[in-house]
Amino acid sequence: MDVTKIRQQWKSKCFSFGIFRDPPGRVWLDFSHSTDELVILAEGQIVIEVAGQIHRPVIGEEIFIPAQPIHTVRHFGTVPNVWYYG
């Protein structure tokens, strides 16, 4: 994946760009934000639950999380993962 290209694409849509690196078993439980979000899995395995809807993204797949709904990201793999957020 071309991180520079993703960053530029997100910037053109008025999204920021950050990188999370998580150990196996990490859970980001019940978050809600006032702005829309984008997430792309770069390495590993995650499950994203948004307002009761389950997403199991493959590496490189972009997931849109609208503003306000409760969402959770679970790392269920056995190796560290990396995901981009904006």
N, CA, C and O of each residue as an XYZ file, in Angstrom:
344
protein
N       0.841     -1.185      0.000
C       0.000      0.000      0.000
C       0.880      1.241      0.000
O       1.922      1.287      0.654
N       0.447      2.224     -0.733
C       1.180      3.482     -0.835
C       0.613      4.473      0.201
O      -0.414      5.111     -0.029
N       1.304      4.581      1.338
C       0.837      5.437      2.436
C       0.732      6.894      1.993
O      -0.202      7.594      2.383
N       1.674      7.350      1.190
C       1.643      8.738      0.712
C       0.399      8.990     -0.125
O      -0.241     10.033      0.010
N       0.054      8.047     -0.981
C      -1.136      8.187     -1.828
C      -2.408      8.203     -0.977
O      -3.301      9.017     -1.212
N      -2.494      7.307      0.010
C      -3.665      7.275      0.894
C      -3.794      8.595      1.644
O      -4.880      9.168      1.725
N      -2.677      9.072      2.193
C      -2.687     10.345      2.921
C      -3.190     11.483      2.026
O      -3.998     12.303      2.462
N      -2.716     11.533      0.778
C      -3.137     12.582     -0.159
C      -4.617     12.461     -0.510
O      -5.331     13.462     -0.573
N      -5.075     11.229     -0.739
C      -6.492     11.023     -1.059
C      -7.382     11.468      0.094
O      -8.394     12.138     -0.111
N      -6.992     11.085      1.310
C      -7.792     11.474      2.467
C      -7.767     12.982      2.667
O      -8.785     13.587      3.002
N      -6.607     13.584      2.463
C      -6.515     15.046      2.608
C      -7.455     15.735      1.620
O      -8.091     16.730      1.965
N      -7.547     15.214      0.394
C      -8.435     15.814     -0.607
C      -9.906     15.694     -0.201
O     -10.748     16.449     -0.687
N     -10.218     14.737      0.697
C     -11.585     14.563      1.217
C     -11.745     15.229      2.583
O     -12.771     15.059      3.241
N     -10.728     15.989      3.010
C     -10.731     16.704      4.294
C     -10.650     15.774      5.504
O     -11.222     16.067      6.554
N      -9.937     14.648      5.357
C      -9.680     13.743      6.464
C      -8.222     13.853      6.894
O      -7.336     14.095      6.075
N      -7.992     13.675      8.168
C      -6.623     13.609      8.681
C      -6.063     12.220      8.364
O      -6.730     11.420      7.708
N      -4.850     11.933      8.825
C      -4.241     10.622      8.608
C      -3.379     10.279      9.811
O      -2.520     11.066     10.210
N      -3.604      9.109     10.388
C      -2.789      8.638     11.498
C      -2.592      7.136     11.380
O      -3.265      6.469     10.594
N      -1.661      6.612     12.170
C      -1.348      5.192     12.139
C      -1.426      4.634     13.559
O      -0.815      5.172     14.482
N      -2.183      3.553     13.722
C      -2.205      2.813     14.986
C      -1.463      1.511     14.794
O      -1.587      0.859     13.757
N      -0.690      1.135     15.801
C      -0.050     -0.173     15.864
C      -0.509     -0.815     17.167
O      -0.265     -0.286     18.251
N      -1.169     -1.946     17.051
C      -1.765     -2.575     18.229
C      -1.215     -3.978     18.456
O      -0.920     -4.695     17.499
N      -1.077     -4.373     19.726
C      -0.689     -5.751     20.041
C      -1.897     -6.677     19.899
O      -3.036     -6.210     19.899
N      -1.663     -7.973     19.780
C      -2.780     -8.912     19.738
C      -3.705     -8.732     20.943
O      -3.252     -8.504     22.065
N      -4.998     -8.838     20.688
C      -5.979     -8.741     21.761
C      -6.454     -7.341     22.093
O      -7.357     -7.190     22.915
N      -5.889     -6.321     21.492
C      -6.270     -4.932     21.786
C      -7.706     -4.683     21.348
O      -8.114     -5.112     20.269
N      -8.473     -3.987     22.187
C      -9.858     -3.631     21.866
C     -10.047     -2.139     22.125
O      -9.717     -1.639     23.200
N     -10.579     -1.441     21.135
C     -10.986     -0.041     21.273
C     -12.506     -0.086     21.392
O     -13.203     -0.183     20.382
N     -13.020     -0.017     22.609
C     -14.417     -0.335     22.911
C     -15.305      0.905     22.978
O     -14.980      1.884     23.650
N     -16.417      0.844     22.277
C     -17.526      1.805     22.390
C     -17.105      3.264     22.266
O     -17.305      4.060     23.183
N     -16.520      3.605     21.121
C     -16.159      4.995     20.836
C     -17.255      5.648     20.021
O     -17.991      4.980     19.294
N     -17.357      6.955     20.151
C     -18.236      7.763     19.320
C     -17.524      9.084     19.078
O     -16.927      9.658     19.990
N     -17.591      9.557     17.846
C     -16.911     10.803     17.500
C     -17.881     11.751     16.808
O     -18.887     11.328     16.238
N     -17.568     13.014     16.868
C     -18.434     14.035     16.263
C     -18.148     14.232     14.777
O     -18.842     15.006     14.117
N     -17.135     13.545     14.239
C     -16.796     13.659     12.821
C     -16.769     12.267     12.177
O     -16.597     11.259     12.861
N     -16.939     12.230     10.868
C     -16.810     10.983     10.121
C     -15.371     10.485     10.224
O     -14.448     11.273     10.431
N     -15.186      9.175     10.079
C     -13.859      8.574     10.135
C     -13.666      7.600      8.978
O     -14.627      7.053      8.436
N     -12.413      7.399      8.615
C     -12.021      6.365      7.668
C     -11.001      5.468      8.358
O     -10.187      5.938      9.153
N     -11.048      4.181      8.051
C     -10.089      3.214      8.592
C      -9.658      2.297      7.453
O     -10.491      1.843      6.668
N      -8.362      2.025      7.360
C      -7.831      1.029      6.430
C      -6.914      0.101      7.205
O      -5.996      0.550      7.891
N      -7.167     -1.197      7.093
C      -6.288     -2.188      7.701
C      -5.057     -2.347      6.820
O      -5.177     -2.606      5.623
N      -3.868     -2.193      7.410
C      -2.612     -2.333      6.666
C      -1.927     -3.665      6.947
O      -1.308     -4.242      6.052
N      -2.031     -4.163      8.188
C      -1.422     -5.436      8.577
C      -2.258     -6.052      9.686
O      -2.786     -5.335     10.537
N      -2.384     -7.370      9.686
C      -3.067     -8.057     10.773
C      -4.528     -8.322     10.484
O      -4.945     -8.403      9.328
N      -5.306     -8.455     11.557
C      -6.730     -8.777     11.461
C      -7.503     -7.970     12.496
O      -7.146     -7.948     13.674
N      -8.569     -7.305     12.045
C      -9.436     -6.570     12.951
C     -10.895     -6.819     12.582
O     -11.219     -7.215     11.463
N     -11.748     -6.578     13.545
C     -13.190     -6.544     13.338
C     -13.644     -5.170     13.789
O     -13.273     -4.710     14.869
N     -14.443     -4.514     12.964
C     -14.984     -3.198     13.301
C     -16.501     -3.334     13.397
O     -17.155     -3.773     12.452
N     -17.046     -2.957     14.539
C     -18.494     -2.974     14.727
C     -18.970     -1.531     14.806
O     -18.520     -0.761     15.654
N     -19.887     -1.176     13.909
C     -20.431      0.182     13.864
C     -21.946      0.081     13.983
O     -22.622     -0.430     13.090
N     -22.465      0.575     15.100
C     -23.918      0.576     15.334
C     -24.520     -0.812     15.072
O     -25.578     -0.938     14.456
N     -23.822     -1.848     15.555
C     -24.324     -3.211     15.430
C     -23.972     -3.913     14.132
O     -24.217     -5.112     14.004
N     -23.405     -3.201     13.166
C     -23.013     -3.810     11.891
C     -21.540     -4.226     11.961
O     -20.689     -3.428     12.355
N     -21.238     -5.472     11.582
C     -19.892     -6.028     11.687
C     -19.158     -5.924     10.346
O     -19.703     -6.265      9.297
N     -17.915     -5.446     10.405
C     -17.041     -5.382      9.228
C     -15.773     -6.163      9.552
O     -15.188     -5.990     10.621
N     -15.354     -7.011      8.638
C     -14.092     -7.745      8.753
C     -13.233     -7.362      7.555
O     -13.146     -8.115      6.585
N     -12.599     -6.199      7.618
C     -11.879     -5.708      6.442
C     -10.665     -6.570      6.100
O      -9.987     -7.103      6.979
N     -10.417     -6.688      4.809
C      -9.176     -7.291      4.342
C      -8.141     -6.172      4.236
O      -8.492     -4.993      4.208
N      -6.897     -6.542      4.177
C      -5.838     -5.538      4.080
C      -6.077     -4.662      2.852
O      -6.281     -5.158      1.744
N      -6.046     -3.339      3.079
C      -6.247     -2.367      2.018
C      -7.677     -1.887      1.856
O      -7.920     -0.929      1.122
N      -8.626     -2.524      2.518
C     -10.034     -2.135      2.404
C     -10.323     -0.915      3.284
O      -9.953     -0.879      4.458
N     -10.983      0.069      2.701
C     -11.346      1.278      3.438
C     -12.744      1.115      4.034
O     -13.686      0.722      3.345
N     -12.860      1.424      5.320
C     -14.145      1.374      6.024
C     -14.514      2.798      6.435
O     -13.697      3.513      7.015
N     -15.738      3.203      6.136
C     -16.253      4.518      6.527
C     -17.055      4.361      7.811
O     -17.934      3.505      7.902
N     -16.746      5.191      8.802
C     -17.487      5.217     10.063
C     -18.126      6.602     10.178
O     -17.422      7.594     10.365
N     -19.446      6.674     10.068
C     -20.092      7.991     10.150
C     -19.996      8.586     11.552
O     -19.821      7.869     12.537
N     -20.112      9.888     11.618
C     -20.109     10.589     12.901
C     -21.256     10.098     13.771
O     -22.338      9.796     13.269
N     -21.017     10.018     15.072
C     -21.976      9.734     16.127
C     -22.164      8.271     16.528
O     -22.146      8.002     17.729
N     -22.345      7.292     15.613
C     -22.626      5.931     16.093
C     -21.499      5.372     16.970
O     -20.322      5.676     16.772
N     -21.892      4.556     17.933
C     -20.934      3.835     18.763
C     -20.218      2.815     17.875
O     -20.851      2.120     17.080
N     -18.889      2.732     18.018
C     -18.135      1.743     17.252
C     -17.002      1.166     18.091
O     -16.488      1.805     19.009
N     -16.633     -0.059     17.747
C     -15.594     -0.795     18.451
C     -14.666     -1.434     17.422
O     -15.119     -1.937     16.394
N     -13.360     -1.409     17.707
C     -12.383     -2.089     16.863
C     -11.707     -3.146     17.722
O     -11.164     -2.850     18.786
N     -11.750     -4.396     17.235
C     -11.138     -5.514     17.961
C     -10.031     -6.129     17.112
O     -10.226     -6.425     15.933
N      -8.884     -6.311     17.721
C      -7.775     -6.997     17.071
C      -7.821     -8.446     17.515
O      -7.543     -8.744     18.677
N      -8.165     -9.349     16.614
C      -8.336    -10.737     17.009
C      -7.220    -11.648     16.505
O      -7.283    -12.860     16.711
N      -6.213    -11.101     15.857
C      -5.120    -11.920     15.348
C      -4.101    -12.267     16.418
O      -4.252    -11.897     17.582
N      -3.056    -12.985     16.007
C      -2.004    -13.417     16.931
C      -0.710    -12.639     16.759
O       0.253    -12.862     17.494
N      -0.682    -11.730     15.796
C       0.499    -10.887     15.568
C       0.058     -9.424     15.643
O      -1.127     -9.137     15.475
N       0.976     -8.502     15.890
C       0.600     -7.085     15.921
C      -0.082     -6.663     14.614
O       0.165     -7.240     13.555
N      -0.938     -5.650     14.711
C      -1.571     -5.142     13.505
C      -1.268     -3.656     13.326
O      -0.792     -2.980     14.238
N      -1.555     -3.179     12.134
C      -1.392     -1.767     11.795
C      -2.637     -1.353     11.039
O      -3.075     -2.046     10.120
N      -3.205     -0.221     11.428
C      -4.325      0.321     10.682
C      -4.222      1.837     10.621
O      -3.735      2.493     11.541
N      -4.698      2.363      9.506
C      -4.685      3.812      9.294
C      -6.062      4.361      9.649
O      -7.082      3.709      9.424
N      -6.074      5.545     10.196
C      -7.346      6.180     10.561
C      -7.296      7.656     10.180
O      -6.232      8.274     10.143
N      -8.453      8.190      9.904
C      -8.521      9.613      9.572
C      -9.903     10.162      9.842
O     -10.150     11.348      9.621
